[in-house]
Amino acid sequence: MVVPRILTSLLAAATALTLAAAPTAAQTPDSTALTNACGEQGFDPSVRDPRPPPADPPVVGVPVPYPDFVPVPLPDPAPDRTRVPQDPLPDDPCADPCPDLTDPGGEPEAPDATPPGSSGSGSFSLPRIEIQPRPETIPIPVPGGDPGPAPQPAPPPRFGAIEPGPLTPPIGAPRVRQVDLVSQVTGPGSENRTDKRWQVSGTDLGITWESRPGEISVVFGDTFGLDWSPPGANGQDWRSNVLGRSTDTDLSDGLTIDSMVQDSRCHAAEIIASRHIPNWETTTIPTSGFAIGDRQYLSYMSVRRWSVVPGMWYTNYGGIAHSDDDGRTWTKERQAQWDNIFGLGRFQVTAMVPQGDHVYMFGTPNGRMGAVGLARVPVDALLDPGAYQYWVNGSWVPVVEHLATPLVAGAASELSVRYDAVEKQWLMSYLDPMAGRIVLRRSASPQGEWSDGATLVDDDEYPRMYGGFMHPWSTRDTLYFTMSEWDSYNVYLMRAHLE
């Protein structure tokens, strides 16, 4: 995903508006949170624009697209389900479990702050125009070989009823006293040393759920291996998503990852298959996770392509995948998909939460500029889109996805929703891309009324942050959540102290 600060700046320039920064409760990161027990330095997410200064004379690139015809065998091939058990991690946390794989020639050198051709003197030169040919993928469907597993049979058609769904009285906005950066969860310099243990050097999101009593699953988005280098997402060892497990009950010193699903020794596997073909299916990104009994579920989005506007994207559909083997392998449910027809799909990026007899689905359109809608489905009909009811003006209504009433005003992205069974209240966090902040709201019911938003972090303190996924073992006065940062392209554990 692309840094929302760039998106905010572009939109502000385009509309000639200056967006006022929201006040933040975040504090300056403690340097100890950015150095692991082995003395390895991590990344500071509060650093502004760590990239080197522009060349002198500055270069203005003019992209010139040209067609690149790419055959796409259909149907999709069977996903690679190769899985390798993880050996126990070394007793010494600073010992690398696979030095032959993860220590080839030492660490990459940091980029020179003053690259060749830059005097660093601040003198002005006329820009140099540079033509930059850029391939534009044109997918061409062709007959494929192995068709993979047969699609699941379609469920029988359902014709749901309209049921009342009134609002509940507001319960007041959360009050955030302070937010701390606890630790860097992933990447070089992290306490988990994911680059050395699972070849996870750059990644984002960090969506958590209780997969079974005493165990947390944590899923990450687009992930890159040892050839990754900051800033941003890049590298050849690209996996659209990877999954780890944690039994860490004390989050005050960080989130410990015990293991990850592997497809080879010391290499995290891509768990939800993607074609990795631009303008067809560029990637498949998880958006939420939950468990019902022994079966785990992931909601995800199939991204067709990234937009030319930073921070935006276009989807094929939003879908559901499930796993019956503790998250090692996953099956995309072909019937449980919400197609993005004409780009108007309301439930492309979803957060799903089981509660009582229903599973509630909070969703936004593709990109970062849509409002939050709500649907629900009986637990036993979870994989049948025809059984879903959408909250529309005070009632639960079948079929009418496009009419779902916005739960809160404004645009939202990277939704995270949890039900606090102790306090009997709902919490929702998300990125507000226009204000450049991650906000927290609460309500007595899924449909609201939802409270005003309290700021958790903003882009004054963390200029290129996004995400904001709540940990299920948070308490009424201490909220833990994961935050991603674009330049370092890694995940951080944050702690909010609430009143």
C-alpha positions as semicolon CSV with decimal commas, in nm:
position;residue;x (nm);y (nm);z (nm)
1;M;0,000;0,000;0,000
2;V;0,113;0,352;-0,071
3;V;0,182;0,620;0,186
4;P;-0,127;0,832;0,260
5;R;0,074;1,154;0,319
6;I;0,154;1,165;-0,054
7;L;-0,211;1,111;-0,136
8;T;-0,313;1,388;0,103
9;S;-0,061;1,628;-0,048
10;L;-0,171;1,556;-0,403
11;L;-0,536;1,599;-0,321
12;A;-0,465;1,919;-0,134
13;A;-0,271;2,061;-0,427
14;A;-0,537;1,960;-0,672
15;T;-0,810;2,135;-0,475
16;A;-0,596;2,430;-0,358
17;L;-0,688;2,355;0,001
18;T;-0,461;2,332;0,304
19;L;-0,560;2,054;0,537
20;A;-0,509;2,138;0,902
21;A;-0,318;1,873;1,092
22;A;-0,515;1,708;1,371
23;P;-0,366;1,717;1,720
24;T;-0,182;1,401;1,813
25;A;-0,133;1,212;2,135
26;A;0,176;1,033;2,003
27;Q;0,514;1,086;2,163
28;T;0,866;1,091;2,020
29;P;0,978;0,730;1,971
30;D;1,210;0,588;2,235
31;S;1,537;0,485;2,072
32;T;1,536;0,161;2,273
33;A;1,219;0,058;2,085
34;L;1,419;0,078;1,761
35;T;1,718;-0,134;1,867
36;N;1,675;-0,505;1,930
37;A;1,844;-0,722;2,194
38;C;2,123;-0,800;1,949
39;G;2,211;-0,433;1,913
40;E;2,077;-0,416;1,559
41;Q;1,931;-0,078;1,468
42;G;1,580;-0,067;1,329
43;F;1,394;0,210;1,146
44;D;1,255;0,524;1,302
45;P;0,902;0,580;1,163
46;S;0,906;0,945;1,270
47;V;1,194;1,038;1,036
48;R;1,083;1,276;0,763
49;D;1,183;1,193;0,408
50;P;1,504;0,993;0,465
51;R;1,570;0,980;0,094
52;P;1,878;1,161;-0,045
53;P;1,845;1,515;-0,183
54;P;1,757;1,549;-0,552
55;A;2,033;1,545;-0,810
56;D;2,184;1,869;-0,939
57;P;2,061;1,945;-1,198
58;P;1,722;1,797;-1,102
59;V;1,578;1,531;-1,331
60;V;1,219;1,552;-1,451
61;G;1,108;1,210;-1,568
62;V;0,852;1,188;-1,848
63;P;0,698;0,838;-1,842
64;V;0,616;0,702;-2,187
65;P;0,399;0,390;-2,164
66;Y;0,426;0,116;-2,423
67;P;0,213;-0,203;-2,449
68;D;0,348;-0,522;-2,296
69;F;0,127;-0,814;-2,398
70;V;0,125;-1,084;-2,128
71;P;-0,056;-1,419;-2,173
72;V;-0,276;-1,518;-1,878
73;P;-0,349;-1,893;-1,866
74;L;-0,702;-1,970;-1,752
75;P;-0,841;-2,107;-1,533
76;D;-0,610;-2,014;-1,248
77;P;-0,350;-2,280;-1,172
78;A;-0,370;-2,473;-0,847
79;P;-0,207;-2,278;-0,563
80;D;0,129;-2,398;-0,434
81;R;0,052;-2,574;-0,105
82;T;0,408;-2,678;-0,030
83;R;0,465;-2,631;0,342
84;V;0,777;-2,699;0,550
85;P;0,762;-2,725;0,930
86;Q;0,965;-2,466;1,113
87;D;1,262;-2,589;1,314
88;P;1,282;-2,454;1,670
89;L;1,440;-2,112;1,683
90;P;1,793;-2,103;1,833
91;D;1,817;-2,056;2,210
92;D;2,038;-1,757;2,140
93;P;1,801;-1,498;1,986
94;C;2,098;-1,337;1,808
95;A;2,194;-1,660;1,632
96;D;2,062;-1,688;1,277
97;P;1,869;-2,013;1,214
98;C;1,969;-2,027;0,847
99;P;2,296;-1,838;0,799
100;D;2,352;-2,009;0,465
101;L;2,029;-1,848;0,337
102;T;1,996;-1,519;0,520
103;D;2,359;-1,406;0,559
104;P;2,490;-1,400;0,200
105;G;2,778;-1,155;0,216
106;G;2,661;-0,935;0,502
107;E;2,414;-0,653;0,527
108;P;2,340;-0,419;0,231
109;E;2,507;-0,082;0,247
110;A;2,303;0,224;0,334
111;P;2,248;0,464;0,044
112;D;2,490;0,754;0,014
113;A;2,325;1,073;0,141
114;T;2,491;1,273;-0,138
115;P;2,478;1,065;-0,457
116;P;2,707;1,128;-0,757
117;G;2,606;1,438;-0,948
118;S;2,476;1,617;-0,638
119;S;2,689;1,895;-0,495
120;G;2,479;1,931;-0,180
121;S;2,540;2,306;-0,199
122;G;2,177;2,407;-0,252
123;S;2,259;2,578;-0,583
124;F;1,985;2,588;-0,845
125;S;2,010;2,436;-1,193
126;L;1,758;2,399;-1,470
127;P;1,594;2,058;-1,469
128;R;1,704;1,789;-1,710
129;I;1,424;1,616;-1,902
130;E;1,451;1,238;-1,910
131;I;1,227;1,010;-2,118
132;Q;1,137;0,700;-1,916
133;P;0,982;0,414;-2,116
134;R;0,733;0,229;-1,898
135;P;0,566;-0,103;-1,987
136;E;0,188;-0,110;-1,955
137;T;0,072;-0,469;-1,914
138;I;-0,201;-0,584;-2,153
139;P;-0,329;-0,921;-2,023
140;I;-0,429;-1,173;-2,291
141;P;-0,636;-1,468;-2,160
142;V;-0,523;-1,803;-2,305
143;P;-0,621;-2,166;-2,234
144;G;-0,422;-2,301;-1,940
145;G;-0,305;-2,642;-1,828
146;D;-0,386;-2,779;-1,483
147;P;-0,721;-2,621;-1,390
148;G;-0,666;-2,669;-1,021
149;P;-0,949;-2,762;-0,786
150;A;-1,306;-2,746;-0,910
151;P;-1,498;-2,437;-0,792
152;Q;-1,725;-2,484;-0,496
153;P;-2,090;-2,538;-0,584
154;A;-2,309;-2,230;-0,563
155;P;-2,536;-2,216;-0,259
156;P;-2,913;-2,225;-0,320
157;P;-3,065;-1,882;-0,376
158;R;-3,190;-1,702;-0,068
159;F;-3,451;-1,431;-0,037
160;G;-3,394;-1,256;0,294
161;A;-3,637;-1,039;0,483
162;I;-3,616;-0,675;0,586
163;E;-3,562;-0,645;0,961
164;P;-3,540;-0,335;1,182
165;G;-3,192;-0,229;1,293
166;P;-3,230;0,087;1,499
167;L;-2,945;0,301;1,621
168;T;-2,826;0,275;1,980
169;P;-2,761;0,583;2,196
170;P;-2,406;0,721;2,168
171;I;-2,165;0,627;2,447
172;G;-1,909;0,905;2,404
173;A;-1,580;0,926;2,223
174;P;-1,270;0,747;2,352
175;R;-1,023;0,968;2,538
176;V;-0,662;0,903;2,439
177;R;-0,410;1,018;2,701
178;Q;-0,088;0,907;2,536
179;V;0,040;0,683;2,255
180;D;0,379;0,512;2,266
181;L;0,581;0,326;2,009
182;V;0,650;-0,009;2,177
183;S;0,867;-0,189;1,921
184;Q;0,939;-0,261;1,559
185;V;0,765;-0,591;1,480
186;T;0,916;-0,681;1,141
187;G;1,222;-0,621;0,928
188;P;1,593;-0,561;0,991
189;G;1,657;-0,449;1,347
190;S;1,327;-0,583;1,481
191;E;1,316;-0,797;1,795
192;N;1,165;-1,076;1,583
193;R;1,449;-1,049;1,327
194;T;1,203;-1,155;1,058
195;D;1,461;-1,088;0,786
196;K;1,695;-1,351;0,932
197;R;1,433;-1,604;1,038
198;W;1,179;-1,598;0,754
199;Q;1,322;-1,368;0,483
200;V;1,066;-1,100;0,565
201;S;1,266;-0,778;0,526
202;G;0,989;-0,541;0,418
203;T;0,616;-0,581;0,480
204;D;0,307;-0,401;0,612
205;L;-0,035;-0,428;0,782
206;G;0,004;-0,679;1,070
207;I;-0,362;-0,781;1,114
208;T;-0,417;-0,986;1,432
209;W;-0,692;-1,216;1,559
210;E;-0,725;-1,493;1,817
211;S;-0,699;-1,806;1,604
212;R;-0,750;-2,033;1,905
213;P;-0,733;-1,988;2,285
214;G;-0,388;-1,858;2,377
215;E;-0,274;-1,806;2,017
216;I;-0,276;-1,498;1,797
217;S;-0,240;-1,513;1,421
218;V;-0,087;-1,212;1,249
219;V;-0,108;-1,165;0,873
220;F;0,095;-0,920;0,669
221;G;0,045;-0,768;0,325
222;D;0,285;-0,745;0,030
223;T;0,613;-0,889;0,161
224;F;0,968;-0,871;0,025
225;G;1,282;-1,069;0,102
226;L;1,652;-1,012;0,139
227;D;1,688;-0,797;-0,174
228;W;1,445;-0,539;-0,034
229;S;1,578;-0,194;0,046
230;P;1,400;0,119;0,172
231;P;1,206;0,325;0,089
232;G;0,878;0,156;0,005
233;A;0,780;-0,181;-0,137
234;N;1,033;-0,335;-0,376
235;G;1,226;-0,652;-0,446
236;Q;1,215;-0,978;-0,641
237;D;1,121;-1,212;-0,355
238;W;0,764;-1,085;-0,350
239;R;0,483;-1,260;-0,164
240;S;0,140;-1,097;-0,153
241;N;0,081;-1,206;0,207
242;V;0,246;-1,408;0,485
243;L;0,120;-1,542;0,818
244;G;0,281;-1,568;1,161
245;R;0,171;-1,693;1,503
246;S;0,223;-1,549;1,848
247;T;0,155;-1,665;2,203
248;D;0,293;-1,346;2,357
249;T;0,062;-1,230;2,638
250;D;0,283;-0,942;2,757
251;L;0,279;-0,680;2,485
252;S;0,438;-0,410;2,696
253;D;0,781;-0,495;2,552
254;G;0,671;-0,586;2,199
255;L;0,485;-0,850;1,997
256;T;0,686;-1,172;1,973
257;I;0,629;-1,387;1,666
258;D;0,693;-1,754;1,746
259;S;0,664;-1,900;1,398
260;M;0,554;-1,835;1,041
261;V;0,399;-2,056;0,776
262;Q;0,689;-2,164;0,552
263;D;0,713;-2,298;0,198
264;S;1,084;-2,374;0,237
265;R;1,341;-2,352;0,513
266;C;1,346;-2,005;0,670
267;H;1,114;-1,863;0,403
268;A;0,761;-1,741;0,479
269;A;0,501;-1,871;0,234
270;E;0,244;-1,677;0,036
271;I;-0,076;-1,814;0,189
272;I;-0,342;-1,663;-0,044
273;A;-0,238;-1,713;-0,405
274;S;-0,207;-1,418;-0,644
275;R;-0,144;-1,408;-1,019
276;H;0,097;-1,110;-0,980
277;I;-0,007;-0,976;-1,321
278;P;-0,073;-0,599;-1,343
279;N;-0,413;-0,503;-1,487
280;W;-0,535;-0,857;-1,413
281;E;-0,455;-0,944;-1,053
282;T;-0,156;-0,753;-0,923
283;T;-0,182;-0,884;-0,566
284;T;-0,418;-1,028;-0,304
285;I;-0,407;-0,839;0,024
286;P;-0,570;-0,959;0,350
287;T;-0,799;-0,711;0,524
288;S;-0,917;-0,895;0,839
289;G;-0,908;-1,235;1,009
290;F;-1,121;-1,430;1,256
291;A;-1,192;-1,784;1,372
292;I;-1,516;-1,975;1,421
293;G;-1,450;-2,308;1,590
294;D;-1,156;-2,483;1,428
295;R;-1,192;-2,296;1,098
296;Q;-1,012;-1,969;1,032
297;Y;-1,125;-1,704;0,787
298;L;-0,955;-1,418;0,607
299;S;-1,123;-1,141;0,416
300;Y;-0,903;-1,013;0,135
301;M;-0,909;-0,792;-0,172
302;S;-0,798;-0,889;-0,520
303;V;-0,616;-0,580;-0,648
304;R;-0,642;-0,534;-1,023
305;R;-0,388;-0,251;-1,042
306;W;-0,243;0,042;-0,853
307;S;-0,365;0,386;-0,954
308;V;-0,143;0,658;-1,099
309;V;-0,257;0,857;-0,794
310;P;-0,040;0,747;-0,499
311;G;-0,235;0,574;-0,227
312;M;-0,516;0,455;-0,454
313;W;-0,593;0,120;-0,616
314;Y;-0,858;-0,067;-0,813
315;T;-0,991;-0,407;-0,714
316;N;-1,146;-0,700;-0,897
317;Y;-1,345;-0,807;-0,593
318;G;-1,344;-0,846;-0,217
319;G;-1,351;-1,207;-0,101
320;I;-1,327;-1,462;0,181
321;A;-1,077;-1,745;0,220
322;H;-1,075;-2,017;0,485
323;S;-0,830;-2,260;0,643
324;D;-0,896;-2,588;0,822
325;D;-0,533;-2,665;0,913
326;D;-0,442;-2,383;1,155
327;G;-0,362;-2,137;0,877
328;R;-0,109;-2,344;0,682
329;T;-0,314;-2,358;0,363
330;W;-0,608;-2,146;0,251
331;T;-0,893;-2,186;0,004
332;K;-1,048;-1,892;-0,177
333;E;-1,425;-1,928;-0,167
334;R;-1,528;-1,863;-0,528
335;Q;-1,887;-1,796;-0,428
336;A;-1,803;-1,562;-0,139
337;Q;-1,690;-1,270;-0,351
338;W;-1,824;-0,918;-0,396
339;D;-1,743;-0,808;-0,752
340;N;-1,633;-0,452;-0,813
341;I;-1,884;-0,384;-1,092
342;F;-1,801;-0,056;-1,271
343;G;-1,570;0,023;-0,981
344;L;-1,869;0,093;-0,753
345;G;-1,848;-0,203;-0,512
346;R;-1,909;-0,088;-0,154
347;F;-1,752;-0,390;0,021
348;Q;-1,413;-0,432;-0,144
349;V;-1,195;-0,372;0,164
350;T;-1,364;-0,532;0,462
351;A;-1,323;-0,601;0,834
352;M;-1,531;-0,897;0,954
353;V;-1,620;-0,966;1,319
354;P;-1,824;-1,260;1,454
355;Q;-2,053;-1,173;1,744
356;G;-2,347;-1,375;1,868
357;D;-2,544;-1,542;1,589
358;H;-2,402;-1,315;1,318
359;V;-2,082;-1,213;1,148
360;Y;-2,068;-0,837;1,085
361;M;-1,891;-0,706;0,776
362;F;-1,768;-0,346;0,774
363;G;-1,654;-0,239;0,429
364;T;-1,524;0,040;0,209
365;P;-1,482;0,074;-0,169
366;N;-1,146;0,025;-0,340
367;G;-0,885;0,292;-0,282
368;R;-0,891;0,523;0,016
369;M;-1,176;0,762;-0,056
370;G;-1,492;0,569;0,037
371;A;-1,728;0,565;0,336
372;V;-1,780;0,275;0,578
373;G;-2,082;0,050;0,514
374;L;-2,213;-0,242;0,720
375;A;-2,361;-0,585;0,652
376;R;-2,439;-0,891;0,860
377;V;-2,493;-1,262;0,793
378;P;-2,592;-1,561;1,007
379;V;-2,286;-1,757;1,114
380;D;-2,403;-2,071;0,934
381;A;-2,441;-1,880;0,603
382;L;-2,112;-1,692;0,614
383;L;-1,995;-1,804;0,268
384;D;-2,324;-1,720;0,092
385;P;-2,334;-1,357;-0,029
386;G;-2,707;-1,395;-0,093
387;A;-2,766;-1,436;0,281
388;Y;-2,613;-1,100;0,374
389;Q;-2,827;-0,809;0,492
390;Y;-2,705;-0,451;0,454
391;W;-2,775;-0,178;0,705
392;V;-2,982;0,085;0,521
393;N;-3,149;0,377;0,700
394;G;-3,244;0,188;1,014
395;S;-3,316;-0,157;0,867
396;W;-3,128;-0,471;0,766
397;V;-3,205;-0,513;0,396
398;P;-3,101;-0,799;0,162
399;V;-2,929;-0,754;-0,175
400;V;-2,888;-0,375;-0,179
401;E;-2,513;-0,353;-0,115
402;H;-2,485;-0,023;-0,302
403;L;-2,742;0,143;-0,071
404;A;-2,562;0,071;0,258
405;T;-2,581;0,376;0,484
406;P;-2,242;0,526;0,580
407;L;-2,168;0,459;0,947
408;V;-1,950;0,766;0,996
409;A;-1,888;1,082;0,796
410;G;-1,590;1,099;0,562
411;A;-1,352;0,856;0,396
412;A;-1,189;0,562;0,572
413;S;-0,919;0,311;0,491
414;E;-0,755;0,012;0,661
415;L;-1,054;-0,067;0,881
416;S;-1,008;-0,255;1,207
417;V;-1,309;-0,344;1,423
418;R;-1,331;-0,541;1,748
419;Y;-1,601;-0,623;2,001
420;D;-1,499;-0,575;2,364
421;A;-1,699;-0,842;2,546
422;V;-1,600;-0,708;2,888
423;E;-1,714;-0,353;2,822
424;K;-1,988;-0,465;2,581
425;Q;-1,890;-0,207;2,324
426;W;-1,757;-0,194;1,969
427;L;-1,433;-0,022;1,871
428;M;-1,340;0,090;1,521
429;S;-1,006;0,227;1,407
430;Y;-0,911;0,337;1,059
431;L;-0,697;0,575;0,858
432;D;-0,863;0,905;0,778
433;P;-0,671;0,988;0,457
434;M;-0,791;1,347;0,432
435;A;-0,693;1,444;0,788
436;G;-0,378;1,230;0,782
437;R;-0,451;1,047;1,108
438;I;-0,556;0,712;1,249
439;V;-0,875;0,755;1,450
440;L;-1,058;0,549;1,710
441;R;-1,437;0,544;1,757
442;R;-1,672;0,338;1,972
443;S;-2,037;0,235;1,976
444;A;-2,284;0,019;2,166
445;S;-2,385;-0,162;1,845
446;P;-2,232;-0,232;1,503
447;Q;-2,471;0,005;1,325
448;G;-2,407;0,291;1,571
449;E;-2,444;0,566;1,657
450;W;-2,068;0,578;1,645
451;S;-1,883;0,833;1,855
452;D;-1,663;1,112;1,731
453;G;-1,314;1,002;1,636
454;A;-1,021;1,031;1,878
455;T;-0,675;1,064;1,724
456;L;-0,437;0,775;1,787
457;V;-0,148;0,893;1,566
458;D;-0,116;1,148;1,289
459;D;0,123;1,231;1,009
460;D;0,275;1,524;1,195
461;E;0,447;1,268;1,419
462;Y;0,470;0,976;1,172
463;P;0,470;1,136;0,825
464;R;0,413;0,822;0,617
465;M;0,211;0,604;0,854
466;Y;-0,097;0,402;0,765
467;G;-0,286;0,096;0,888
468;G;-0,385;0,084;1,254
469;F;-0,504;-0,272;1,335
470;M;-0,614;-0,342;1,691
471;H;-0,479;-0,639;1,887
472;P;-0,756;-0,860;2,031
473;W;-0,589;-0,884;2,373
474;S;-0,615;-0,512;2,436
475;T;-0,793;-0,398;2,754
476;R;-1,034;-0,117;2,842
477;D;-0,751;0,124;2,927
478;T;-0,464;-0,005;2,714
479;L;-0,514;-0,043;2,340
480;Y;-0,240;-0,212;2,138
481;F;-0,240;-0,172;1,761
482;T;-0,004;-0,221;1,469
483;M;0,099;0,071;1,251
484;S;0,271;0,054;0,912
485;E;0,513;0,313;0,777
486;W;0,582;0,353;0,407
487;D;0,948;0,461;0,384
488;S;1,077;0,191;0,620
489;Y;0,799;-0,037;0,486
490;N;0,761;-0,232;0,808
491;V;0,521;-0,280;1,099
492;Y;0,535;-0,129;1,449
493;L;0,348;-0,212;1,769
494;M;0,186;0,094;1,926
495;R;0,023;0,135;2,269
496;A;-0,255;0,382;2,343
497;H;-0,341;0,470;2,703
498;L;-0,714;0,537;2,727
499;E;-0,928;0,701;2,993
